[in-house]
Every structure is written in C-alpha cells, then in structure tokens.
Amino acid sequence: MYTLILYTTSGCHLCEHAEQLLNQLQSQGWCQWQAVDIADQDALADRYGIRIPVLAGDGRADDLGWPFDIDQIKEWLHQRS
C-alpha cells in the first residue's frame, strides 16, 4: 500500500475531486493518504500554488499534478515502485 500526500487548499473544487479519487483508491487498498493545506506554509504555497491538487509521497521528488484520473494515479504509482 502506498502512502500519499495530497497538496490542497480550502475552496479548491479540483482538490475535492482529487480527494474523491483518493478515497476510491483507498477503499480498494491501493493507498492511504493525507491532505496538506499549502496555505499553512509559504514554501508549499510557492511550489504548488498554481498546480494544486498535487500528489506526492514516499519522499520522492516526482509528483503528479492535476489533471489526473484513477488510471493515471495507478500508473504513476506503478512507475514509483
């Protein structure tokens, strides 16, 4: 099972859609995830502000920026393993 971070912020409708996708993957046993609000840290806001929602995880440098769907998330996860 993969551990993921979803970079997000409040009022982001695309982020809400990404959360729904991650909840589906989590229920299928693919991943566990947590949301991190980029508004809480200037460095994150600078890095991800115009790209959210963004998926990252396991300390790797690569991330997956929006747009993505479930199949693209699965492919990204396979490439990371």
N, C-alpha and C positions, 0 to 999 in steps of 0.2 A: 504494500500500500504506500502510496506517495503522500508526502506532506507538502502542502502548497500554501502560499500566501497570495491573497487577492488584494492588490493595492486599489483602494477605492476612496470615495468621499461621500458625504451626505448629499442627497438631492441628485445623484447621478443615476438616471434611469438605465443607462447601459450597464452600470455596475450591478444594479438589481437583477438585470437579465443574466449577467455572468454568475451571480450568486445562485440563481435557479439552476443553471447548468451544473455548477459545482455540487449543489445539493443532490442532483440526479446521479452524478458520478459517485458521490459519497455513498448514496444508498445502494449502489451497485458494487461497492467495495473497492473502487478504483483509488480513492484518495480520502484524506482528511484535510481540512483547510481552515484557515482563519483569515478574517478581514483585517487589514491595517489601513487606517484612515491617514491619507497623505497630508491632510491639513494639520496634523499634530506635529510634523517635523518638516522644517524648511528644506532640508536636503531631499526628502522624498517628494515634496511638492515641486521642487526644481526639476527632479529627474522624471517624474511621472505625470506632472500636472496636465499636460495636453494629451497624454496617451491612455489614461485610465478608461476602462479597467485593464489591469495588467496582472498576469500570473507569474509568479516566481516560486522558487523553492529549493530546498536541499543545499543552499549556499552556492549554487551555480550562478555564473554570470549571465547565462542566457535567460531570456524571459519571453513571454508570449503576450503581445499586445492585441488589443481589440482591433478588428473584429475576429472572433473565433466562435466555433460551434463545438459540439461534443466530440465529433470525429477529429477535428483539428486538435483539441486538447489531448485526446488519446494518442494521436500521432506524435505530438510534442513530448508526451510522457514516455512513449516508447523510444524516442530518439535520445532521451536523457538517461536511459537505463543501460 
